[in-house]
Every structure is written in structure tokens, then in C-alpha cells.
């Protein structure tokens, strides 16, 4: 099971990858990025390596990875989950909206 909610990265070469763990992030960092010298990318790469080595919290490394991908425009917009779609449908049926 994945540790994080999956995110989809679209690389410069047009390929995509779903990333939901530190090992996935490590693989994704080796793919084609717009700028592997950017501060965000370098920070993410360092933190992902540290998390893989057990000296950084995985959540911090994953957040840095996601931020670096977003900064370079590689993060694909997420689709609403099936559960969220069902909840939206339930709310729209009764016309009352969310409870207050």
C-alpha cells in the first residue's frame, strides 16, 4: 500500500508516472525534468535521499518532491476521488448543501 496519496507527474519528454512513495519519488527524480539545477529540485532530491536512508521524515521529503514538481509545471491536476464525487452527488440531491 502507498504511503502518500498518489500524484501524477508529466515529464518533459511527455511520459507520465504515478508517484505515491519515497522509492517512486526517487525514480521520478531520475527522469526528465525541466531544470535539475533548480533549488527546489536539488532540495527535493536531497530530502528524498535522506528519507530513503532513514534520516528524514518521509512526509517532509514527499512534500518537497511535490513542491518541486509543481514549481516546474510537471504536476498533473488531480481528479476528484470516487468517494468525493459520490459525496458531491448526495449533497446536490437534497439541495441543502453541507451542514453548518
Phi and psi in radians as a Rosetta constraint file:
Dihedral C 1 N 2 CA 2 C 2 CIRCULARHARMONIC -1.312 0.35
Dihedral N 2 CA 2 C 2 N 3 CIRCULARHARMONIC 2.581 0.35
Dihedral C 2 N 3 CA 3 C 3 CIRCULARHARMONIC -1.456 0.35
Dihedral N 3 CA 3 C 3 N 4 CIRCULARHARMONIC -0.522 0.35
Dihedral C 3 N 4 CA 4 C 4 CIRCULARHARMONIC -2.141 0.35
Dihedral N 4 CA 4 C 4 N 5 CIRCULARHARMONIC 2.781 0.35
Dihedral C 4 N 5 CA 5 C 5 CIRCULARHARMONIC -1.094 0.35
Dihedral N 5 CA 5 C 5 N 6 CIRCULARHARMONIC 2.350 0.35
Dihedral C 5 N 6 CA 6 C 6 CIRCULARHARMONIC -1.178 0.35
Dihedral N 6 CA 6 C 6 N 7 CIRCULARHARMONIC 2.478 0.35
Dihedral C 6 N 7 CA 7 C 7 CIRCULARHARMONIC -2.174 0.35
Dihedral N 7 CA 7 C 7 N 8 CIRCULARHARMONIC 2.619 0.35
Dihedral C 7 N 8 CA 8 C 8 CIRCULARHARMONIC -1.883 0.35
Dihedral N 8 CA 8 C 8 N 9 CIRCULARHARMONIC 2.257 0.35
Dihedral C 8 N 9 CA 9 C 9 CIRCULARHARMONIC -1.893 0.35
Dihedral N 9 CA 9 C 9 N 10 CIRCULARHARMONIC 2.281 0.35
Dihedral C 9 N 10 CA 10 C 10 CIRCULARHARMONIC -1.888 0.35
Dihedral N 10 CA 10 C 10 N 11 CIRCULARHARMONIC 1.976 0.35
Dihedral C 10 N 11 CA 11 C 11 CIRCULARHARMONIC -1.385 0.35
Dihedral N 11 CA 11 C 11 N 12 CIRCULARHARMONIC 2.940 0.35
Dihedral C 11 N 12 CA 12 C 12 CIRCULARHARMONIC -1.005 0.35
Dihedral N 12 CA 12 C 12 N 13 CIRCULARHARMONIC -0.608 0.35
Dihedral C 12 N 13 CA 13 C 13 CIRCULARHARMONIC -1.372 0.35
Dihedral N 13 CA 13 C 13 N 14 CIRCULARHARMONIC 0.022 0.35
Dihedral C 13 N 14 CA 14 C 14 CIRCULARHARMONIC 1.626 0.35
Dihedral N 14 CA 14 C 14 N 15 CIRCULARHARMONIC -0.192 0.35
Dihedral C 14 N 15 CA 15 C 15 CIRCULARHARMONIC -1.322 0.35
Dihedral N 15 CA 15 C 15 N 16 CIRCULARHARMONIC 2.779 0.35
Dihedral C 15 N 16 CA 16 C 16 CIRCULARHARMONIC -2.189 0.35
Dihedral N 16 CA 16 C 16 N 17 CIRCULARHARMONIC 2.826 0.35
Dihedral C 16 N 17 CA 17 C 17 CIRCULARHARMONIC -2.658 0.35
Dihedral N 17 CA 17 C 17 N 18 CIRCULARHARMONIC 2.380 0.35
Dihedral C 17 N 18 CA 18 C 18 CIRCULARHARMONIC -1.576 0.35
Dihedral N 18 CA 18 C 18 N 19 CIRCULARHARMONIC 2.250 0.35
Dihedral C 18 N 19 CA 19 C 19 CIRCULARHARMONIC -2.091 0.35
Dihedral N 19 CA 19 C 19 N 20 CIRCULARHARMONIC 2.178 0.35
Dihedral C 19 N 20 CA 20 C 20 CIRCULARHARMONIC -2.509 0.35
Dihedral N 20 CA 20 C 20 N 21 CIRCULARHARMONIC 0.259 0.35
Dihedral C 20 N 21 CA 21 C 21 CIRCULARHARMONIC -2.710 0.35
Dihedral N 21 CA 21 C 21 N 22 CIRCULARHARMONIC 2.937 0.35
Dihedral C 21 N 22 CA 22 C 22 CIRCULARHARMONIC -1.134 0.35
Dihedral N 22 CA 22 C 22 N 23 CIRCULARHARMONIC -0.765 0.35
Dihedral C 22 N 23 CA 23 C 23 CIRCULARHARMONIC -1.038 0.35
Dihedral N 23 CA 23 C 23 N 24 CIRCULARHARMONIC -0.659 0.35
Dihedral C 23 N 24 CA 24 C 24 CIRCULARHARMONIC -1.093 0.35
Dihedral N 24 CA 24 C 24 N 25 CIRCULARHARMONIC -0.787 0.35
Dihedral C 24 N 25 CA 25 C 25 CIRCULARHARMONIC -1.074 0.35
Dihedral N 25 CA 25 C 25 N 26 CIRCULARHARMONIC -0.697 0.35
Dihedral C 25 N 26 CA 26 C 26 CIRCULARHARMONIC -1.069 0.35
Dihedral N 26 CA 26 C 26 N 27 CIRCULARHARMONIC -0.754 0.35
Dihedral C 26 N 27 CA 27 C 27 CIRCULARHARMONIC -1.133 0.35
Dihedral N 27 CA 27 C 27 N 28 CIRCULARHARMONIC -0.750 0.35
Dihedral C 27 N 28 CA 28 C 28 CIRCULARHARMONIC -1.118 0.35
Dihedral N 28 CA 28 C 28 N 29 CIRCULARHARMONIC -0.609 0.35
Dihedral C 28 N 29 CA 29 C 29 CIRCULARHARMONIC -1.146 0.35
Dihedral N 29 CA 29 C 29 N 30 CIRCULARHARMONIC -0.378 0.35
Dihedral C 29 N 30 CA 30 C 30 CIRCULARHARMONIC -1.473 0.35
Dihedral N 30 CA 30 C 30 N 31 CIRCULARHARMONIC -0.108 0.35
Dihedral C 30 N 31 CA 31 C 31 CIRCULARHARMONIC -1.477 0.35
Dihedral N 31 CA 31 C 31 N 32 CIRCULARHARMONIC -2.956 0.35
Dihedral C 31 N 32 CA 32 C 32 CIRCULARHARMONIC -1.500 0.35
Dihedral N 32 CA 32 C 32 N 33 CIRCULARHARMONIC 1.928 0.35
Dihedral C 32 N 33 CA 33 C 33 CIRCULARHARMONIC -1.872 0.35
Dihedral N 33 CA 33 C 33 N 34 CIRCULARHARMONIC 2.854 0.35
Dihedral C 33 N 34 CA 34 C 34 CIRCULARHARMONIC -1.162 0.35
Dihedral N 34 CA 34 C 34 N 35 CIRCULARHARMONIC -0.739 0.35
Dihedral C 34 N 35 CA 35 C 35 CIRCULARHARMONIC -2.589 0.35
Dihedral N 35 CA 35 C 35 N 36 CIRCULARHARMONIC 1.775 0.35
Dihedral C 35 N 36 CA 36 C 36 CIRCULARHARMONIC -1.399 0.35
Dihedral N 36 CA 36 C 36 N 37 CIRCULARHARMONIC 0.031 0.35
Dihedral C 36 N 37 CA 37 C 37 CIRCULARHARMONIC -1.825 0.35
Dihedral N 37 CA 37 C 37 N 38 CIRCULARHARMONIC -0.015 0.35
Dihedral C 37 N 38 CA 38 C 38 CIRCULARHARMONIC -1.182 0.35
Dihedral N 38 CA 38 C 38 N 39 CIRCULARHARMONIC 2.599 0.35
Dihedral C 38 N 39 CA 39 C 39 CIRCULARHARMONIC -1.008 0.35
Dihedral N 39 CA 39 C 39 N 40 CIRCULARHARMONIC -0.691 0.35
Dihedral C 39 N 40 CA 40 C 40 CIRCULARHARMONIC -1.114 0.35
Dihedral N 40 CA 40 C 40 N 41 CIRCULARHARMONIC -0.765 0.35
Dihedral C 40 N 41 CA 41 C 41 CIRCULARHARMONIC -1.108 0.35
Dihedral N 41 CA 41 C 41 N 42 CIRCULARHARMONIC -0.823 0.35
Dihedral C 41 N 42 CA 42 C 42 CIRCULARHARMONIC -1.085 0.35
Dihedral N 42 CA 42 C 42 N 43 CIRCULARHARMONIC -0.694 0.35
Dihedral C 42 N 43 CA 43 C 43 CIRCULARHARMONIC -1.135 0.35
Dihedral N 43 CA 43 C 43 N 44 CIRCULARHARMONIC -0.793 0.35
Dihedral C 43 N 44 CA 44 C 44 CIRCULARHARMONIC -1.071 0.35
Dihedral N 44 CA 44 C 44 N 45 CIRCULARHARMONIC -0.768 0.35
Dihedral C 44 N 45 CA 45 C 45 CIRCULARHARMONIC -1.061 0.35
Dihedral N 45 CA 45 C 45 N 46 CIRCULARHARMONIC -0.753 0.35
Dihedral C 45 N 46 CA 46 C 46 CIRCULARHARMONIC -1.139 0.35
Dihedral N 46 CA 46 C 46 N 47 CIRCULARHARMONIC -0.785 0.35
Dihedral C 46 N 47 CA 47 C 47 CIRCULARHARMONIC -1.209 0.35
Dihedral N 47 CA 47 C 47 N 48 CIRCULARHARMONIC -0.625 0.35
Dihedral C 47 N 48 CA 48 C 48 CIRCULARHARMONIC -1.134 0.35
Dihedral N 48 CA 48 C 48 N 49 CIRCULARHARMONIC -0.745 0.35
Dihedral C 48 N 49 CA 49 C 49 CIRCULARHARMONIC -1.070 0.35
Dihedral N 49 CA 49 C 49 N 50 CIRCULARHARMONIC -0.760 0.35
Dihedral C 49 N 50 CA 50 C 50 CIRCULARHARMONIC -1.109 0.35
Dihedral N 50 CA 50 C 50 N 51 CIRCULARHARMONIC -0.700 0.35
Dihedral C 50 N 51 CA 51 C 51 CIRCULARHARMONIC -1.149 0.35
Dihedral N 51 CA 51 C 51 N 52 CIRCULARHARMONIC -0.697 0.35
Dihedral C 51 N 52 CA 52 C 52 CIRCULARHARMONIC -1.119 0.35
Dihedral N 52 CA 52 C 52 N 53 CIRCULARHARMONIC -0.541 0.35
Dihedral C 52 N 53 CA 53 C 53 CIRCULARHARMONIC -1.495 0.35
Dihedral N 53 CA 53 C 53 N 54 CIRCULARHARMONIC -0.112 0.35
Dihedral C 53 N 54 CA 54 C 54 CIRCULARHARMONIC 1.475 0.35
Dihedral N 54 CA 54 C 54 N 55 CIRCULARHARMONIC 0.297 0.35
Dihedral C 54 N 55 CA 55 C 55 CIRCULARHARMONIC -1.963 0.35
Dihedral N 55 CA 55 C 55 N 56 CIRCULARHARMONIC 0.163 0.35
Dihedral C 55 N 56 CA 56 C 56 CIRCULARHARMONIC -2.488 0.35
Dihedral N 56 CA 56 C 56 N 57 CIRCULARHARMONIC 2.514 0.35
Dihedral C 56 N 57 CA 57 C 57 CIRCULARHARMONIC -1.158 0.35
Dihedral N 57 CA 57 C 57 N 58 CIRCULARHARMONIC 2.284 0.35
Dihedral C 57 N 58 CA 58 C 58 CIRCULARHARMONIC -0.979 0.35
Dihedral N 58 CA 58 C 58 N 59 CIRCULARHARMONIC -0.638 0.35
Dihedral C 58 N 59 CA 59 C 59 CIRCULARHARMONIC -1.085 0.35
Dihedral N 59 CA 59 C 59 N 60 CIRCULARHARMONIC -0.656 0.35
Dihedral C 59 N 60 CA 60 C 60 CIRCULARHARMONIC -1.178 0.35
Dihedral N 60 CA 60 C 60 N 61 CIRCULARHARMONIC -0.780 0.35
Dihedral C 60 N 61 CA 61 C 61 CIRCULARHARMONIC -1.119 0.35
Dihedral N 61 CA 61 C 61 N 62 CIRCULARHARMONIC -0.734 0.35
Dihedral C 61 N 62 CA 62 C 62 CIRCULARHARMONIC -1.155 0.35
Dihedral N 62 CA 62 C 62 N 63 CIRCULARHARMONIC -0.692 0.35
Dihedral C 62 N 63 CA 63 C 63 CIRCULARHARMONIC -1.099 0.35
Dihedral N 63 CA 63 C 63 N 64 CIRCULARHARMONIC -0.708 0.35
Dihedral C 63 N 64 CA 64 C 64 CIRCULARHARMONIC -1.147 0.35
Dihedral N 64 CA 64 C 64 N 65 CIRCULARHARMONIC -0.684 0.35
Dihedral C 64 N 65 CA 65 C 65 CIRCULARHARMONIC -1.085 0.35
Dihedral N 65 CA 65 C 65 N 66 CIRCULARHARMONIC -0.835 0.35
Dihedral C 65 N 66 CA 66 C 66 CIRCULARHARMONIC -1.083 0.35
Dihedral N 66 CA 66 C 66 N 67 CIRCULARHARMONIC -0.720 0.35
Dihedral C 66 N 67 CA 67 C 67 CIRCULARHARMONIC -1.121 0.35
Dihedral N 67 CA 67 C 67 N 68 CIRCULARHARMONIC -0.749 0.35
Dihedral C 67 N 68 CA 68 C 68 CIRCULARHARMONIC -1.098 0.35
Dihedral N 68 CA 68 C 68 N 69 CIRCULARHARMONIC -0.731 0.35
Dihedral C 68 N 69 CA 69 C 69 CIRCULARHARMONIC -1.118 0.35
Dihedral N 69 CA 69 C 69 N 70 CIRCULARHARMONIC -0.723 0.35
Dihedral C 69 N 70 CA 70 C 70 CIRCULARHARMONIC -1.143 0.35
Dihedral N 70 CA 70 C 70 N 71 CIRCULARHARMONIC -0.732 0.35
Dihedral C 70 N 71 CA 71 C 71 CIRCULARHARMONIC -1.054 0.35
Dihedral N 71 CA 71 C 71 N 72 CIRCULARHARMONIC -0.553 0.35
Dihedral C 71 N 72 CA 72 C 72 CIRCULARHARMONIC -1.660 0.35
Dihedral N 72 CA 72 C 72 N 73 CIRCULARHARMONIC 0.099 0.35
Dihedral C 72 N 73 CA 73 C 73 CIRCULARHARMONIC 1.239 0.35
Dihedral N 73 CA 73 C 73 N 74 CIRCULARHARMONIC 0.450 0.35
Dihedral C 73 N 74 CA 74 C 74 CIRCULARHARMONIC -1.703 0.35
Dihedral N 74 CA 74 C 74 N 75 CIRCULARHARMONIC -0.200 0.35
Dihedral C 74 N 75 CA 75 C 75 CIRCULARHARMONIC -1.413 0.35
Dihedral N 75 CA 75 C 75 N 76 CIRCULARHARMONIC 2.112 0.35
Dihedral C 75 N 76 CA 76 C 76 CIRCULARHARMONIC -1.360 0.35
Dihedral N 76 CA 76 C 76 N 77 CIRCULARHARMONIC 2.480 0.35
Dihedral C 76 N 77 CA 77 C 77 CIRCULARHARMONIC -1.096 0.35
Dihedral N 77 CA 77 C 77 N 78 CIRCULARHARMONIC 2.437 0.35
Dihedral C 77 N 78 CA 78 C 78 CIRCULARHARMONIC -1.468 0.35
Dihedral N 78 CA 78 C 78 N 79 CIRCULARHARMONIC 2.455 0.35
Dihedral C 78 N 79 CA 79 C 79 CIRCULARHARMONIC -1.429 0.35
Dihedral N 79 CA 79 C 79 N 80 CIRCULARHARMONIC 2.583 0.35
Dihedral C 79 N 80 CA 80 C 80 CIRCULARHARMONIC -1.073 0.35
Dihedral N 80 CA 80 C 80 N 81 CIRCULARHARMONIC 2.519 0.35
Dihedral C 80 N 81 CA 81 C 81 CIRCULARHARMONIC -1.193 0.35
Dihedral N 81 CA 81 C 81 N 82 CIRCULARHARMONIC 2.810 0.35
Dihedral C 81 N 82 CA 82 C 82 CIRCULARHARMONIC -1.053 0.35
Dihedral N 82 CA 82 C 82 N 83 CIRCULARHARMONIC -0.684 0.35
Dihedral C 82 N 83 CA 83 C 83 CIRCULARHARMONIC -1.126 0.35
Dihedral N 83 CA 83 C 83 N 84 CIRCULARHARMONIC -0.733 0.35
Dihedral C 83 N 84 CA 84 C 84 CIRCULARHARMONIC -1.157 0.35
Dihedral N 84 CA 84 C 84 N 85 CIRCULARHARMONIC -0.683 0.35
Dihedral C 84 N 85 CA 85 C 85 CIRCULARHARMONIC -1.080 0.35
Dihedral N 85 CA 85 C 85 N 86 CIRCULARHARMONIC -0.759 0.35
Dihedral C 85 N 86 CA 86 C 86 CIRCULARHARMONIC -1.109 0.35
Dihedral N 86 CA 86 C 86 N 87 CIRCULARHARMONIC -0.722 0.35
Dihedral C 86 N 87 CA 87 C 87 CIRCULARHARMONIC -1.105 0.35
Dihedral N 87 CA 87 C 87 N 88 CIRCULARHARMONIC -0.756 0.35
Dihedral C 87 N 88 CA 88 C 88 CIRCULARHARMONIC -1.038 0.35
Dihedral N 88 CA 88 C 88 N 89 CIRCULARHARMONIC -0.712 0.35
Dihedral C 88 N 89 CA 89 C 89 CIRCULARHARMONIC -1.134 0.35
Dihedral N 89 CA 89 C 89 N 90 CIRCULARHARMONIC -0.699 0.35
Dihedral C 89 N 90 CA 90 C 90 CIRCULARHARMONIC -1.105 0.35
Dihedral N 90 CA 90 C 90 N 91 CIRCULARHARMONIC -0.771 0.35
Dihedral C 90 N 91 CA 91 C 91 CIRCULARHARMONIC -1.121 0.35
Dihedral N 91 CA 91 C 91 N 92 CIRCULARHARMONIC -0.686 0.35
Dihedral C 91 N 92 CA 92 C 92 CIRCULARHARMONIC -1.277 0.35
Dihedral N 92 CA 92 C 92 N 93 CIRCULARHARMONIC -0.410 0.35
Dihedral C 92 N 93 CA 93 C 93 CIRCULARHARMONIC -1.217 0.35
Dihedral N 93 CA 93 C 93 N 94 CIRCULARHARMONIC -0.717 0.35
Dihedral C 93 N 94 CA 94 C 94 CIRCULARHARMONIC -1.501 0.35
Dihedral N 94 CA 94 C 94 N 95 CIRCULARHARMONIC -0.214 0.35
Dihedral C 94 N 95 CA 95 C 95 CIRCULARHARMONIC 1.233 0.35
Dihedral N 95 CA 95 C 95 N 96 CIRCULARHARMONIC 0.048 0.35
Dihedral C 95 N 96 CA 96 C 96 CIRCULARHARMONIC -1.561 0.35
Dihedral N 96 CA 96 C 96 N 97 CIRCULARHARMONIC -0.445 0.35
Dihedral C 96 N 97 CA 97 C 97 CIRCULARHARMONIC 1.421 0.35
Dihedral N 97 CA 97 C 97 N 98 CIRCULARHARMONIC -3.030 0.35
Dihedral C 97 N 98 CA 98 C 98 CIRCULARHARMONIC -1.215 0.35
Dihedral N 98 CA 98 C 98 N 99 CIRCULARHARMONIC 2.673 0.35
Dihedral C 98 N 99 CA 99 C 99 CIRCULARHARMONIC -1.168 0.35
Dihedral N 99 CA 99 C 99 N 100 CIRCULARHARMONIC 2.655 0.35
